[in-house]
Amino acid sequence: MAKAKRKYNDTFLDYGITFIERGDEQLLQCGICFKTLSNASMKTYQLKQHLSNTHPQFTDKNRSFFEMKASGLKK
């Protein structure tokens, strides 16, 4: 039996994480450093940890800030 693939959750954007699509897969991507994160990173704790460890200057930013970053990334 194949493992179920996790899907991007809109709440990930609260931590600056958006996604890109490759084929039928959704890959997590940091909207700040553009790093592609592993599928195992789709846990809230790990997303918070990436934001606080890698981008501590953005931990106090609100969702609208990350939405602007993500929209710029998609263009």
C-alpha positions in Angstrom: 0.0 0.0 0.0 1.4 3.4 -1.0 1.9 6.1 1.5 -0.5 9.0 1.3 1.2 12.2 0.2 0.7 15.2 2.4 -0.8 18.3 0.8 0.0 21.9 1.3 -2.2 23.6 3.9 -3.1 27.3 3.6 -2.0 27.8 7.3 1.6 27.2 6.2 1.6 30.7 4.8 1.5 32.0 8.4 5.2 30.8 8.6 6.2 32.1 5.2 5.8 28.8 3.4 4.2 28.5 0.0 4.4 25.7 -2.5 5.5 25.0 -6.1 4.1 22.2 -8.2 6.2 19.7 -10.0 4.1 17.3 -12.0 1.5 16.1 -9.6 3.5 16.9 -6.5 3.3 20.0 -4.2 6.7 20.9 -2.8 7.0 23.3 0.1 9.0 26.4 -0.6 10.1 29.2 1.7 8.9 32.5 0.5 11.9 34.3 1.9 14.9 32.2 1.0 13.2 30.2 -1.8 14.6 26.9 -0.3 12.5 23.9 -1.2 11.6 21.9 2.0 11.1 18.2 2.3 7.8 16.5 2.5 8.6 15.6 6.1 8.7 19.3 6.9 4.9 19.6 6.6 4.5 19.7 10.3 3.7 23.0 12.0 6.6 22.7 14.5 9.2 22.2 11.7 7.8 25.2 9.7 8.0 27.4 12.8 11.5 26.2 13.5 12.6 27.0 9.9 11.2 30.5 10.3 12.7 31.2 13.7 16.1 29.6 13.0 16.7 30.7 9.5 14.8 34.1 9.4 14.5 35.3 13.0 14.0 38.9 11.7 10.6 37.8 10.2 9.1 35.9 13.1 7.0 38.9 14.2 5.6 39.5 10.7 1.9 38.8 10.0 0.2 36.7 7.4 -0.4 39.7 5.0 3.4 40.2 4.8 3.9 36.6 3.8 1.0 36.8 1.3 2.8 39.7 -0.5 6.0 37.7 -0.6 4.2 34.7 -2.0 2.4 36.6 -4.6 5.7 38.2 -5.8 7.2 34.7 -6.0 4.3 33.3 -8.1 4.7 36.1 -10.7 
